[in-house]
Amino acid sequence: MFRSITVACATCALCSPSFAAINGFTESFSEGAANWRNFNGTATLAWSAGGGPADDAFVSGQFNLSSTTVGGFPPTVMRAAASYGSSNGGYVGNWINEGVTSVGFWFRHDLSQSIAITGRFATPNNSPGASVVSSALVASNTWTFVSFNVAQGSSDIISLGGGTYSAIFSNIGNIQLGFQVPAALAGQNITGTFSMTDFTLTPAPGALALLAAGGLVRGRRR
């Protein structure tokens, strides 16, 4: 059900020219890893043609928890950057002008405990950046839909990294996805595998309703 909602949102997001460039962008990884990279950006994520939430394509990265600490900074497990050419730059630009207020994707991991997913959305120089955290936990070995509300003032945004909302979201170039390490796993020599697909940018639910009511619907999928 959640997957159907996600696809419907991605389709409705492109209902008028003002939402045509970035809003409604979806990276489905149907043709490969699309230059999304691992935790430190040194290698392209592994790609699988099937096995996703609808037996579709997905990407994966690994991260060893030995360097983590209890309450430490959430590690990054996958990233996209304008400098890498990730997704051909389809998400890069002014999210404020485009009306992007929601980020969603399907996520899976194989750690022994449930985890909260984190994100960081930054300028092409990677600073400043806004940090976000999911309100729901993702259980082990279960494809789960994760979403962040990135509208100004959202409680999902926990830090602006010394910048301002306008300065960051008017010039997005870098994306980092990670997780909050459970205390019981921090510092252990455990290598986890983290998978993701259907990374989608959409407008707020209210904007979606207005656009859908206009009857101008067309789809786009990368």
C-alpha positions in Angstrom: 0.0 0.0 0.0 2.8 2.4 0.9 4.5 1.7 -2.4 1.4 2.6 -4.3 1.0 5.9 -2.4 4.6 6.7 -3.1 4.3 6.2 -6.9 1.0 8.1 -7.0 2.7 11.0 -5.2 5.6 11.0 -7.6 3.1 11.1 -10.5 0.9 13.9 -9.2 3.9 16.0 -8.3 4.4 16.9 -11.9 1.0 18.5 -12.5 2.1 22.0 -13.5 5.2 23.6 -15.1 6.2 25.1 -11.7 6.7 21.6 -10.4 8.3 20.1 -13.5 12.0 20.2 -13.0 12.8 18.7 -9.5 9.6 18.1 -7.8 8.4 14.6 -8.6 11.9 13.4 -9.3 12.3 9.7 -8.6 15.5 7.6 -8.7 14.3 4.0 -9.2 17.8 2.7 -10.0 16.3 0.7 -12.8 19.4 0.9 -15.0 22.1 0.9 -12.3 23.5 2.7 -9.3 23.2 6.1 -11.0 26.5 7.2 -9.4 25.2 7.0 -5.9 28.2 6.1 -3.7 29.1 4.4 -0.4 29.6 5.8 3.1 32.8 7.8 2.2 32.2 8.4 -1.4 35.0 6.2 -2.7 33.0 3.5 -4.4 29.7 3.3 -6.3 26.9 1.5 -4.5 26.3 -2.2 -5.3 23.3 -2.6 -7.7 20.7 -5.4 -7.8 18.2 -5.7 -10.7 15.6 -7.4 -8.4 14.6 -8.1 -4.9 13.4 -4.6 -3.9 10.0 -4.0 -2.2 8.2 -4.9 -5.4 10.9 -7.3 -6.6 12.5 -4.2 -8.4 16.0 -2.8 -8.5 17.8 -1.3 -5.5 21.2 -0.2 -4.4 23.2 -1.2 -1.3 26.2 -0.1 0.7 28.0 -1.5 3.7 29.3 0.1 6.9 31.3 -1.3 9.8 30.1 -0.1 13.2 33.5 -0.4 15.0 34.2 3.3 14.8 30.8 4.4 16.2 30.1 5.5 19.8 27.0 5.7 22.0 25.2 8.9 21.1 27.8 9.7 18.5 27.2 11.4 15.1 25.0 9.2 12.9 27.2 7.5 10.2 26.5 8.0 6.5 25.9 4.8 4.6 25.1 6.2 1.1 25.4 9.5 -0.6 24.6 11.4 -3.8 26.5 14.5 -4.9 26.4 16.9 -7.8 30.1 16.4 -8.2 29.6 12.7 -8.7 26.9 13.3 -11.3 24.5 11.2 -9.2 21.2 10.7 -10.9 22.4 13.0 -13.7 21.8 15.9 -11.3 18.0 15.4 -11.4 17.6 16.4 -7.7 20.0 19.3 -7.8 18.8 22.8 -7.5 16.3 25.1 -5.7 13.9 22.9 -3.7 12.2 25.9 -2.3 11.2 27.3 -5.7 10.2 23.8 -6.9 8.0 23.3 -3.8 9.8 20.2 -2.6 8.8 19.6 1.0 8.9 15.8 1.3 11.6 13.2 0.7 10.7 9.5 0.6 12.4 6.2 -0.2 12.3 2.5 0.6 15.0 1.3 3.0 16.2 -2.1 4.3 19.1 -3.1 6.6 20.3 -6.3 8.2 21.4 -5.1 11.7 20.0 -7.0 14.7 18.1 -4.0 16.0 15.6 -1.5 14.6 17.1 1.8 13.6 16.1 5.4 12.9 17.1 6.7 9.5 18.9 10.0 9.2 19.5 12.3 6.2 21.5 15.4 5.4 20.7 17.7 2.6 23.4 20.2 1.7 24.7 22.7 -0.9 27.1 21.6 -3.7 30.0 22.6 -1.4 28.5 20.3 1.2 28.2 23.1 3.7 25.9 24.3 5.2 23.6 21.3 5.4 20.3 20.4 7.1 20.1 17.2 9.2 16.9 15.2 9.5 15.8 12.1 11.3 12.9 9.7 10.7 10.1 9.5 13.2 9.6 5.8 12.7 12.1 2.9 13.2 13.1 0.5 10.4 13.1 -3.2 11.5 15.8 -5.6 10.4 15.5 -7.3 7.0 12.2 -5.5 6.2 11.6 -3.1 3.3 10.2 0.0 5.0 9.0 3.3 3.5 10.9 6.2 5.1 9.9 9.9 4.7 11.3 13.2 5.8 9.3 16.4 6.0 11.7 19.0 4.9 9.3 22.0 4.9 10.6 25.0 6.7 9.9 24.6 10.5 9.4 20.8 10.2 10.2 18.9 13.4 12.1 16.3 11.2 14.8 18.9 10.7 17.0 18.8 13.8 19.9 21.0 12.6 20.7 23.5 9.9 24.5 23.1 10.5 25.1 26.8 11.1 23.3 27.8 7.9 19.8 29.0 7.2 16.9 27.1 5.7 16.8 29.4 2.7 20.6 29.1 2.0 20.5 25.3 2.1 17.2 24.4 0.4 17.6 27.0 -2.4 20.8 25.3 -3.5 20.7 21.5 -2.8 23.7 19.5 -4.3 24.5 16.8 -1.8 22.4 14.1 -0.1 23.6 11.7 2.7 21.5 8.9 4.2 22.5 7.2 7.4 21.2 6.0 10.7 21.3 6.4 14.5 23.4 3.6 15.9 21.6 1.6 18.7 23.6 1.8 22.0 23.9 -2.0 22.1 25.7 -2.1 18.7 27.9 1.0 19.0 31.6 0.2 18.7 31.1 -3.4 17.7 32.9 -5.0 14.7 29.7 -5.5 12.8 29.4 -4.8 9.1 25.8 -3.9 8.2 24.3 -3.9 4.7 22.0 -1.0 3.9 19.7 -0.9 0.8 17.5 1.8 -0.7 15.3 2.4 -3.8 12.7 4.8 -5.2 14.2 8.0 -3.8 11.4 10.5 -4.5 10.9 14.3 -4.0 7.3 15.5 -3.7 5.4 18.6 -2.5 3.5 18.9 0.7 0.2 16.8 0.9 -1.9 20.0 0.6 0.0 21.0 -2.6 -0.6 17.5 -4.0 -4.3 17.8 -3.5 -4.4 21.1 -5.2 -2.4 19.8 -8.2 -4.5 16.7 -8.5 -7.7 18.8 -8.5 -6.4 20.7 -11.5 -6.5 17.5 -13.5 -3.1 18.1 -15.1 -1.3 14.9 -14.4 1.7 13.4 -16.2 4.4 11.0 -14.9 8.1 11.0 -14.9 10.5 8.4 -13.7 14.3 8.3 -13.8 
